[in-house]
Amino acid sequence: MAAPNRRGGSGRKKIVIRRIEQEDARFVCYSKRRQGFFSKATDLAVLTGAQVAALAFSPRGRAFSFGHPSVDSVVERFLAGEAAGAGAREEGAADDRLLAGEGAAGEDEKLEKLQQEFDELRTELAELKKRTKRTDKAMAKERSAGDQIAAWFDPKARDMGDEDMAAFFAALMQMKDASAIAPTRFCSRRCTPT
């Protein structure tokens, strides 16, 4: 069997890489190539399990990005440099030393420090709970004494009755009037204060 006759056409040619002078053509080329660029980055991440970040700024300055697992995590790891890779290797070596009985003193110090931080946080939490409880008791006392404003600070304020809501609204209007320097009225034709 003979090969089919090919005529005309020049097939795929290698293009010369240089700046595209026409602005519209440059934007179209950027859009198409950006999609291909992110597609290649996705393929690399999926096929190899690599952590990938791709970032492109359009000719108009808009940023486009792709990251696996996320751009932030990959960039942070990159900025940390070899520390991230070295840290993982050191962690593995520390585990090996710990299994071999070496470095246990350092691990004990870390554990003790973490325990101390935990105790401090637990103490702060207990103090905060006590303060909250005292505040709740004081507010309940004020509410039971009939203080209207304290009643409005009830966590269930949305369950206010009509009378309470009217009193609350009246108090708000009084505050508005008291805080207004010069009340202003506007007519439909002119915007002049009266």
Secondary structure, DSSP 8 states (H G I E B T S, - for coil): -------S---S---------SHHHHHHHHHHHHHHHHHHHHHHHHHH---EEEEEE-TTS-EEEEEES-HHHHHHHHHHTHHHHHHHHHHHHHHHHHHHT-SHHHHHHHHHHHHHHHHHHHHHHHHHHHHHHHHHHHHHHHHHTT-HHHHHTSTTGGG--HHHHHHHHHHHHHHHHHH-SS-----SS-----
